[in-house]
Every structure is written in structure tokens, then in C-alpha cells.
Amino acid sequence: MDPELALLLNAVVSGLLLGSLYAAAAVGLAVSFGMLDIVNIAHPALMVLGAFAVVVLTGMTGLDPLLAALLLAPAFWLLGAGIYTAYHRFFERRGDEALQGLAFFFGLMFIIEVGLVMSFGADQRFVEPPYAYVTWFLGEIDLPLRMLVPAVAALAAIGALLLFLRYSFTGRAIAAVAQDPEALRLLAIDPVRIKRLAFGISVAFAGLAGGALVVVQPIDPWAGHVFIGRVFAIVIMGGMASIAGCVLAALAFGVAENVTAALYGPSWSPAVAFGALLLVLAFRPQGLFGKAT
């Protein structure tokens, strides 16, 4: 195979694996931001909190980090439910969620980051499962398991969420709560309870994404800053409330970044990825899977 073609194929495959990680990070935000209209700017910080929680649990038990992230998901759901309860009590119920609610999440992000620095220091942490340095070879294509395993786990979790939202009564209520809460009340459904449940799912996915992140790369308390722009851009590009669109946009982001980095250097990759976002918004403002109005 031509070396340049092999380089391009490997860049595309690596980009798809990277995009799966982006999808895991962005899907939770698609629930809170896209479906609930809650601009949770602290979502990447919660993901980093999940990564550090996985580091602690795997260090104590020796569990696989992805399994540890799954076991921690209920705790992160409770954390998310508590965060939404405070947000609703002090901001949403009074109609102050636009500006003061955004400040609340900025403050939460700062508290998480400072708390992690005080607890763990500023050094990077990394988890090394047995497959971390194993690579499968399919002809000229390399498949490092440290990226493949988290990617498969992330897509499986996203698939389960998609089935839940599409086919369960509660999932359909989550999809409808921001659009018509009064209709839910007519069905004897409490919109606040549905939002609390959904926001808990959003934060639980942040924790799962953190478990995948710490397998792929070292993390420090400030690692969430790298993902803030990306996850919001992916959710917007995918059509806000569309899980399928979010996944597709994340995969496109990953491929665009990796191919650009391989062919032109890593400094160009963010510009190309966000340039693709601008093109999508210019020709399809509702996003890839958003409904035209």
C-alpha cells in the first residue's frame, strides 16, 4: 500500500476512535443543554472529576477503569440530581437561569477544579489497564486497544441511552420536558422530577466519559478546558437535542482533527474542525440532525 494512503487510512481510523471519545463527552451535554435548555458549562469539569474518581477506585481495587466508571455512574447520577435540585431551587424556579444560572455552573466548574488540585495536586494521572500498550493490526491499519476499547464501550453506552430515550415512556418525557412542560403536567408528570432524572443521566455520562478519557490520555485537574469548546460545538453541530446527530458530529470532529494533524500538523487541526462547524451552521443552521423550522 502507498505510504501516504496508509497514513491517511490510519488517521481516519484514529479519528473515528477519538470521535467516539468526543461523543461520550458530548452526549451528556446534549441531554442537559439540548433537551433541558440548561447551559452546563461545568460538564467537562465533571468529566475530569469522573476520571479522577476512576483513578482512585482502580488504585484501590485493581478494577478495569471502564468497569470502575460504570460502577461509579450511580454516584454521579446522584451528584447530578443534587446539582439540578440546587439549580432549580435557587435559579430556575425564580426565572434567573439565563445569567445567574450560567454563573452557578461557572462557579461549580471552578470549585471542582480547585478541589481536584487541593486533593491530588497539579500532576497528571493515568490508568494503565493490561491492554493499554496492545495494538491490533489489520493490514496497514493500526488499532491501539487503549483507544479501541474505550471507543466501543462509549458507543455501547450511547446506544443504550438512545434506546432508553426513544422507546421508554420516561425517555420520551425527557425529550418533551423543555418543549412543553405543561403537556407533561396534564399527564400527571412532574417536569421538575423529569429534569432531575435527565440531569442526573447527563452527569452520569460525564463520569463514564471521564473513565474513557483516563484510559486514552493522562489527565490533570484542568484537562476539562480542552473539551469545553469541542463538546459545545459538537452538540450544536449535531442538532442540539439529537443523540444520533451528536455522535455523527463527534466522529466528524475526530476525523477532521486527526487527518489535518497527520497531513498538515497538529496546530491546524482545531481550525479545520471548527471551520467545519461554521460551514454546517452556514448551510444548515439547525445542525446535522436538527429539524428545520
N, C-alpha and C positions, 0 to 999 in steps of 0.2 A: 504494500500500500504506500502511496505517496506520503512522505513525512508531513507535509503541510495538511493533507487531508486527515491524517491520523491525529494531528494536533487539533484540528477543528472538531473532529468527532469527539475526542476526549473532553474538549472544552464544553461542547453541548451536553454531554452526559454529566459532567461535573456540575454544569449549570442547572440541570434538572434536579440533581440531588441537593444542591444549595437552595434551589427554589422550593423544594419540599420543606426545608427548614424555615424559609421565609413564610411559607403557607401556614405552618404550625404557629408561628409567631403572630401572623395577621388574622387568622380565623377567629381567635378570641376577641380581637378588636372589632372584627366585622359584626360580632354579636352585640357588643356594648355600643359601639359608635354607629354602626349601620342599622341595627334593628331597634336599639333603645334610645338613640339620639343622645348618648352620654359620651362626651369627648374625654375619654380616659387617657390623658397624656401620660399617666403613670404605668400604662400597660407594659412597656419594655422593662421598666424597673421591677415590676412584679415578676417578669420572666427571669430576670437576673436573680431575684430573690429565690425563685424556684430552683435555679441552677445551684446556688449555694446550699439550699436545703438538701438537694440531691447529693452534693459533695459530702455533707455531714452524715447523711443516712448511709451512703455507701461506705464511708470510712468506718462507721460503727458496726455495720452488718456484713459488708462484703457483697451486697446485692448488686446485680446489674443496674447501672444508672437509669435505664429506661423503665425497668420494673420498679425501682425506687420512686421515680417520678409518678408512675401510676398509683403507687400506694399513698403518695403524698397528695394526690388530686382531691380527695375528700376534704383534707385540711385546707387546701387552697380554695375549695368551693365555700367552706365556712368563712374564710377570710373575705372572699368576695361578697358574700351575703352581708357580712358585717360592714364592709365598706359602703355598700349600697344603702344599707339602713341609715348610716350616718349621713350620707349624701342626700337621701330623701328627706330625712328629718330636718336638716339644717338649711338645705338649699332648694331642692326640687319642690317640696311642698309649699314653699313660700314664693316660688317663681323666680328664684335667684340663680338658676343653674347656668345661665348663659355666661356670665363673667365670674361671679363668685364661686360657682361650681368648678369652673376651669382652674381657678386659683387653688381650690381644695385639692385637685389632683396634682397640680404642680407641687404643692406642699407635701403631699403624700410621696411623690417621687423623691423629693429632697430628703424626707425622713428615712425612706428605705435606703437610699444611697449612703447617707451619713451613718445610719445604723449598721450597714454592712461593713463600712470602713472601720468603725469602732469595734466591731465584733471579730472581723477577720483580717484587718489591715488592708493595705492597698495592693498587696501582691496578687498575682494571678493564680487561679486554681484550675485544676484539670483532673478529669477522671479517666483512667486508662483501663477499660474492660479488656478481656482476653482478645477480642477481635480488633482492637484499636490499630494494630500495625499489620493486619492481614489485608491483602489485596487479591481480588479475583481478576483474572484476565480472560476476556472474550475477544480473541484475536488481538487486534491492536488497541482495544478499549480496556482501560483500567477501571476497576470498580473497588475503590477502597471501602472496606466494611465500616470504618469509622464514620463514613458518610451514608453508605447504603442502608445500614441497619436503622439509624435514626430516621432516615427518609421514609422507609417502609412503615415504621411504627407511627410516624406522623401522619402519613396518608391513611393508615388504617383508623386512627383516632378521628381524623376528619371525616372519613366515610361513615363512621358510627354516628357522629354528630349530625351529618347530613340526613341520614335515615331517621334519626330522632326528630329533627325539625320538620321533616317532610311528612312523616307518617303517623306521628303521635299527636294526640289532642293538645297536650301541653306544648309541643313544639310548634304547632300551628298558632297557638295562643301567643307564644313568644314572637312569632313573625308578625302578628297583628297588633301587639300591645302599643307600639309607638304610633301606629297609623290611626287606630280607632279604639281608644281605651273605653269609651262609653258603650260601644258594642259589647265589649267583654263584660262590663257591669250588668248589662241586660241579660247576659248568660250566667249571672251569679258568679263571675270570676273576678277576683280582686286583682286589678292591674299591678298594684304595688307588690303583691306576692309573686306574680309572674316575673316582674322586673328583677326582684331579688333573686329568684331562681336563675334567671338568664345571666345576670351579672356574676353570680357565683360560677356558672359554667364558663363565662369569659375568663375569669381569673384562674379557674382550674386549667384551662387551656394554656394560659400563660405559664403556669407551673410545669405542664407537660413539655412545652416548648423549651423551657429552661433546662429540663433533663436532656433533651436532644442537643441543645446548644453546648452543654458542658462536655459532651462526648466528641463533638466536632472540633471545638477550639477552646483554648484557655479563656477564662473569664475573670474579670475584676469587677469591683462594685460599680464602675462607671460604664460597663460594657453596653448597657441599655441605650446610651446616647447614639451608638452606631445604628440602632434599629428604629429610632423614633421616626425619622423621615421615611424610611423604607416601608414600615408597616402601614403608616397612614396613606402613603402613596399607593400601595398595593390595594388597600381596601377601597380607595376612591376609584382606582383604575378598574377594579373588578366589578364595580356597580354598587358599592356601599353594603347592601344587605344580602348580596348573593354569595353564598359559600362557594359554589362552583366557579363563579367569576373571580373570587378572591384567590382560589387555588391556581386558576389559569394565569392570572396576573402575576402571582408569585413565581410560577415556573418561568414565565416570560422575563421577569426581572432577573432571575438567577442566570438564565441562558445569556441574556444581553450583557450582564456584568462579566460573566466568565469568558465569553467569546471575545469581548472587547479587551479584557485583560490579557488574554492569550495572544491576540493579534497586534494590539497597539500599546499595551502596557496598562497596569492597574490604575494609573491616575485618570485614565479616560473612562473607566467603567461606570462610575456613578453618573457622569454627564450623559452617557448614552442611555442608561436605564431611565433616568428622569426625563430625558428628551423623548423617549418612547411614551412616557406618561403624558407629556404635553401634547403629543400627536393624537393620542387616544382622546384626550379631553377636547382637542380642537375639532375632531371629526365625529366624535360620539361622546358628548358631554355627560351622558348618564352612565358612562363606563361600559365595559365589555358586555356585561350581563344585566345592566340596568334597563328598566322599562322606559321607553320613550314617552314623553309627555306631550 
